[in-house]
């Protein structure tokens, strides 16, 4: 399938070219034939094409004899919640998350919101569609609209110890005209916060730009507003709000890496001796915090399907990636963009500290380069050459994901992207910003 929208973890492509109405219909038929569900949950994001794609997906499932529980406009995590809550056999979220306008896609899960990736059925669905010959059922399924918002909000709020702890806290929020606004309103109702809302109404034309705060150019509005209104914290989300991003009281963007440490600390306060799964890109801060708080850190391959599988295997209470994906055992081992800000704000209240105070010493202790992407033709040979150059004298060389090479005072991870023709570099040091700059520039020079 040329220019196939079937990627490592989801379906994503340009609407009308890679992703068509017929393909959406066929995904329903193929999913039904492969996994034989009785009923599935389907939700969608705010993009203009999402309703059409969902309708055709509904038709495919119904024609295959599968009942559809339609939860309407929502975020990905609402599908993750609804699938087990409604005792469904699977679920599909129609979304392109942070991709440009004109794109759309789907995220698929099985029963209990176990992700469907290339390793356990996504590419089989692709092959079945490509082969053709998918057949409908004599007995048709039905479609039922379901309002899931109240139980979903209650589930998110269950992660708080004291719902009065955020009273009076001033918060700037920016859903970027994605789907997070209505969810945030419901969850925050009754918490007593002073809220300054930006780009709050869902609008698939994204008038303020594509909601993707991982891009530096999409952070300025929140940063400025936090400073202007003297807020305690800023919160921003991507389009389907499975990731949230935090800004401190100075409007400074907080790297997701340091948030992983904060969430691990808070979860270990709630459950002593728990296991914490983390990605291999940046590790020293997370490992130190987990060890200091009596937990067990577990390094794992990057990617939501791999993190979730490991968490289930280990019964881990929390999993975090520096990309701002945060997973919780008690949220069906799934990632959520609503639970993290609640936990961090409650931690701020409990310790009587600003966000900058909670992470400032951690940033000094383990400064990082931030993820740097480079487009290279032969990713495998580049990684191999870097490994040969930096392995001598290393404390450890790890191949959990790409290669992680650790020396006494610095370490780095170099890996190929799972979704793009890119190579990704992350460097961290033990408190030495000069060494960080030196090693980052040095490694990049060898890559380029």
C-alpha positions in Angstrom: 0.0 0.0 0.0 1.9 3.1 -1.2 2.2 5.8 1.3 0.3 3.6 3.8 -1.2 5.4 6.7 -0.7 2.2 8.9 2.2 3.2 11.2 3.8 1.6 14.2 1.1 2.4 16.7 -1.8 3.9 14.8 -3.3 4.9 11.5 -2.5 8.4 10.3 -2.5 10.1 6.9 -3.8 12.8 4.6 -7.6 12.7 4.3 -8.8 11.8 0.8 -5.4 10.4 -0.3 -3.9 8.0 2.3 -7.0 7.9 4.5 -10.3 7.6 2.6 -14.0 7.0 3.5 -13.7 3.5 2.0 -10.6 2.7 4.1 -12.5 3.9 7.3 -15.3 1.5 6.4 -12.9 -1.3 5.6 -11.1 -0.8 9.0 -14.4 -1.6 10.7 -14.9 -4.7 8.6 -11.3 -5.9 9.0 -11.2 -5.2 12.8 -14.4 -7.2 13.2 -13.1 -10.1 11.1 -9.8 -10.3 12.9 -10.9 -9.8 16.6 -14.5 -10.8 16.4 -15.9 -8.2 18.9 -19.5 -8.0 20.0 -19.4 -4.3 20.7 -16.9 -1.5 20.4 -16.5 2.1 21.6 -15.9 4.8 19.0 -15.0 8.5 19.7 -13.6 11.3 17.6 -11.7 14.5 17.8 -12.7 18.0 16.5 -11.1 17.8 13.0 -13.6 18.5 10.2 -13.2 15.1 8.7 -13.5 13.2 12.0 -17.3 12.9 11.9 -17.3 11.5 8.4 -14.6 9.0 9.2 -16.4 7.9 12.3 -19.6 7.5 10.4 -18.0 5.2 7.8 -16.2 3.3 10.6 -19.5 2.9 12.4 -21.0 1.5 9.1 -18.1 -1.0 8.7 -18.6 -2.3 12.2 -22.4 -2.4 12.0 -22.3 -4.2 8.6 -19.9 -6.7 10.2 -22.6 -7.4 12.9 -20.8 -5.4 15.6 -22.6 -3.0 17.9 -21.1 0.5 18.2 -21.2 2.6 21.4 -20.7 6.1 20.1 -19.2 8.4 22.7 -18.9 11.4 20.3 -16.5 14.2 20.6 -13.8 13.4 23.1 -10.1 12.8 23.8 -8.2 9.6 23.2 -8.1 8.8 26.9 -11.9 8.9 27.0 -12.0 5.9 24.6 -9.3 4.2 26.8 -11.5 4.7 29.8 -14.8 3.9 28.1 -13.8 0.6 26.6 -13.3 -1.3 29.9 -15.9 0.8 31.8 -18.6 -0.1 29.2 -17.4 -3.7 29.0 -16.7 -3.3 25.3 -14.5 -5.7 23.3 -12.5 -2.9 21.8 -12.4 0.7 20.9 -11.3 3.2 18.2 -10.5 6.9 18.5 -10.7 8.9 15.3 -7.9 11.4 15.7 -4.7 12.8 14.1 -3.6 14.3 17.4 -1.0 17.0 16.7 -0.7 16.4 12.9 -1.2 19.2 10.5 -4.6 20.3 9.1 -5.9 17.9 6.4 -4.7 14.8 8.3 -6.6 12.3 10.3 -6.3 8.9 11.7 -7.3 6.2 14.2 -6.0 4.7 17.4 -7.2 1.1 18.0 -7.5 -0.9 21.2 -8.7 -4.4 22.2 -10.6 -5.4 25.3 -9.4 -3.6 28.4 -7.8 -1.0 26.2 -4.9 -3.1 25.2 -3.3 -1.2 22.3 -3.4 -2.6 18.8 0.0 -1.9 17.2 2.0 -3.3 14.2 3.0 -6.3 16.4 -0.4 -7.5 17.4 -2.9 -6.8 14.5 -2.6 -3.3 13.1 -0.6 -4.4 10.1 -2.7 -7.5 9.7 -5.7 -5.2 9.3 -3.7 -3.3 6.7 -2.9 -6.5 4.8 -6.6 -7.7 5.0 -7.7 -4.4 3.5 -5.1 -4.5 0.8 -6.0 -8.0 -0.1 -9.7 -7.2 -0.4 -12.6 -9.5 -0.2 -13.9 -8.3 3.2 -17.4 -9.4 3.8 -20.3 -8.0 5.7 -22.6 -10.0 8.0 -26.2 -11.1 7.4 -27.0 -9.8 10.9 -26.3 -6.1 11.3 -25.1 -4.4 14.5 -26.6 -1.3 16.0 -25.2 2.1 17.0 -26.0 3.7 20.4 -25.0 7.1 21.6 -23.5 7.0 25.2 -22.8 9.9 27.5 -19.7 8.8 29.4 -18.5 12.2 30.8 -19.6 12.0 34.4 -18.0 8.6 35.2 -14.9 9.6 33.2 -14.5 12.8 35.2 -15.0 10.9 38.5 -12.3 8.4 37.5 -9.8 11.2 36.8 -10.6 13.0 40.1 -10.2 9.7 42.0 -6.4 10.2 41.7 -6.6 13.2 44.1 -6.3 12.8 47.9 -7.9 16.1 48.7 -10.1 17.9 46.2 -10.0 21.1 48.3 -6.2 21.3 48.0 -6.3 23.3 44.7 -8.7 26.0 46.0 -7.5 29.5 45.1 -4.7 28.3 42.8 -4.5 30.5 39.7 -4.2 28.4 36.5 -3.8 29.3 32.8 -5.2 26.6 30.4 -4.7 26.3 26.7 -6.4 23.3 24.9 -5.3 24.9 21.5 -9.0 24.6 20.3 -8.6 20.8 20.6 -10.9 18.6 22.6 -9.4 19.2 26.1 -11.6 22.3 27.0 -14.9 20.5 27.8 -13.1 17.7 29.7 -11.1 20.2 31.7 -14.2 22.2 32.6 -16.0 19.2 33.9 -13.0 17.9 35.9 -12.1 21.3 37.4 -15.7 22.2 38.4 -15.8 22.4 42.1 -12.0 22.5 42.7 -12.1 26.2 43.4 -9.3 27.2 41.1 -9.0 30.7 39.5 -8.9 29.7 35.8 -7.8 31.9 32.9 -8.8 30.0 29.7 -7.2 30.4 26.3 -8.2 28.9 22.9 -10.8 26.9 24.9 -13.6 26.1 22.4 -13.1 23.1 20.2 -12.5 24.3 16.6 -11.1 21.9 14.0 -9.8 24.8 11.9 -7.3 25.4 14.8 -7.2 29.2 14.5 -4.4 29.5 17.0 -2.2 26.9 15.2 -2.0 23.1 15.5 -2.2 22.2 19.2 1.2 20.7 19.7 3.1 22.3 22.7 6.1 20.1 22.1 6.9 22.7 19.4 8.6 25.8 20.9 6.7 28.1 18.6 3.4 26.9 20.2 4.3 27.8 23.8 4.5 31.6 23.7 0.9 32.4 24.2 0.7 30.3 27.4 4.0 31.5 28.7 3.1 35.2 28.2 -0.4 34.8 29.8 1.1 33.1 32.9 3.4 36.0 33.4 0.7 38.6 32.6 -1.9 37.3 35.0 0.7 36.1 37.6 -0.6 32.5 37.5 0.8 29.7 39.6 1.0 27.4 36.7 0.1 27.0 33.0 -1.3 23.9 31.4 -1.5 23.1 27.7 -2.6 20.0 25.8 -2.2 18.5 22.3 -5.3 18.0 20.1 -6.6 14.7 21.6 -5.2 15.6 25.0 -3.4 12.4 25.7 -0.4 14.6 26.6 -0.3 17.6 28.8 2.5 20.2 29.2 3.2 22.4 32.2 4.6 25.9 32.6 5.9 27.3 35.9 5.0 30.6 37.5 7.6 32.4 35.4 6.0 31.0 32.2 8.9 28.7 31.7 8.1 25.4 29.8 8.8 22.4 31.9 10.5 19.4 30.1 8.4 16.3 30.3 11.4 14.4 31.7 11.2 16.3 35.0 7.4 15.8 35.3 8.0 12.0 35.1 10.1 12.3 38.3 7.4 14.4 40.1 4.6 12.0 39.1 6.7 9.0 40.2 7.4 10.6 43.5 3.7 11.3 44.1 2.6 7.8 43.1 5.2 6.2 45.4 3.8 8.3 48.3 0.4 6.7 47.6 1.8 3.2 47.1 5.1 2.3 48.8 7.4 0.1 47.0 5.7 0.4 43.6 7.3 -0.2 40.2 7.8 2.7 37.8 8.4 2.2 34.1 10.3 4.8 32.2 11.7 5.3 28.7 15.5 5.1 28.0 16.0 8.5 26.5 16.7 10.3 29.8 16.9 8.3 33.0 19.2 9.6 35.8 16.7 12.0 37.4 13.9 9.4 37.3 16.0 6.6 38.6 17.3 8.7 41.5 13.9 9.9 42.5 12.3 6.4 42.3 15.1 4.9 44.4 15.0 7.7 47.0 11.3 7.1 47.4 11.5 3.3 47.8 10.3 2.3 44.3 11.7 0.1 41.6 12.7 1.9 38.3 12.2 -0.2 35.2 13.7 1.0 31.9 11.7 0.1 28.8 11.5 0.7 25.1 9.9 4.0 24.0 6.3 3.9 22.7 2.9 3.6 24.3 2.3 0.0 23.3 5.6 -1.2 24.8 5.2 0.9 28.0 1.7 -0.4 28.5 2.7 -4.1 27.9 5.6 -3.8 30.5 3.4 -2.1 33.0 0.8 -4.9 32.8 3.6 -7.5 33.1 5.1 -5.8 36.2 1.8 -4.4 37.7 3.6 -1.0 37.7 1.7 1.8 39.3 3.0 4.5 36.8 4.9 4.8 33.6 6.3 8.0 32.1 7.9 9.2 28.9 9.8 12.4 28.4 7.5 13.1 25.5 4.7 13.9 28.1 2.9 10.6 27.9 2.0 9.5 31.4 0.5 6.1 32.1 -1.3 4.9 35.3 -2.2 1.4 36.4 -5.4 2.6 37.9 -6.4 4.3 34.5 -6.3 0.9 32.8 -2.5 1.2 32.2 -3.3 4.0 29.7 -1.9 7.4 29.1 -4.0 10.5 30.1 -3.5 14.2 29.8 -5.9 15.1 32.6 -4.5 13.1 35.6 -1.0 14.5 35.4 -1.8 18.1 36.0 -4.1 17.2 38.9 -1.4 15.2 40.6 1.3 17.9 40.0 -0.9 20.7 41.3 -1.8 18.7 44.4 1.9 18.0 45.0 2.6 21.7 44.8 -0.2 22.3 47.4 1.0 19.5 49.7 4.6 20.7 49.7 3.8 24.4 49.6 6.1 24.9 46.7 6.0 26.5 43.3 6.5 24.3 40.3 9.9 25.9 39.7 10.9 25.0 43.3 9.8 21.4 42.8 12.0 20.9 39.7 14.6 23.6 39.9 17.2 21.6 41.8 16.4 18.5 39.6 17.2 20.6 36.4 20.4 21.7 37.9 21.3 18.2 39.0 20.6 16.6 35.7 20.5 19.2 32.8 19.4 17.9 29.5 19.8 18.8 25.8 16.1 18.4 24.9 15.3 16.0 22.1 17.2 16.9 18.9 16.0 15.4 15.6 18.2 15.0 12.5 17.1 13.5 9.1 19.6 10.9 8.0 19.5 8.4 5.1 21.0 5.3 6.9 20.0 5.5 10.5 21.3 2.1 11.4 24.9 2.8 10.3 24.9 6.2 12.0 23.9 4.7 15.3 26.5 1.9 14.8 29.3 4.4 14.1 28.4 6.5 17.1 28.3 3.4 19.3 31.8 2.4 18.2 33.1 5.9 18.9 31.6 6.3 22.4 31.6 2.8 23.8 35.3 2.7 24.9 35.5 3.6 28.5 31.7 3.7 29.0 30.1 2.6 32.3 27.4 0.9 30.4 26.0 0.4 26.8 22.3 -0.4 26.7 20.2 -1.4 23.6 16.7 -1.1 25.2 15.8 1.3 22.4 18.5 2.4 19.9 21.7 2.8 22.0 22.2 4.4 25.4 25.8 5.0 26.3 26.6 6.0 29.8 29.9 7.6 31.0 30.6 8.7 34.5 29.5 12.3 34.0 27.3 12.2 30.9 25.1 9.8 29.0 23.1 9.9 25.8 20.5 8.0 23.9 20.4 7.8 20.1 17.5 6.1 18.4 15.5 5.9 15.2 12.0 7.4 15.2 9.2 4.8 15.1 7.1 7.0 13.0 9.4 9.3 10.9 12.7 9.0 8.9 14.5 10.7 11.7 17.2 10.0 14.3 16.7 11.3 17.8 19.3 12.4 20.3 19.0 13.1 24.0 22.0 14.0 26.2 22.1 14.6 30.0 25.0 15.3 32.4 25.6 15.2 36.1 25.2 18.9 36.9 27.6 20.2 34.2 25.9 22.4 31.6 29.2 23.2 29.9 29.8 19.4 29.4 26.2 19.1 28.2 26.8 21.6 25.4 30.2 20.2 24.5 29.0 16.6 24.2 25.7 17.5 22.4 27.7 19.5 19.8 30.3 16.8 19.5 27.8 14.0 18.9 25.8 16.1 16.4 28.9 16.8 14.4 29.5 13.0 14.0 25.8 12.5 13.1 25.9 15.2 10.4 
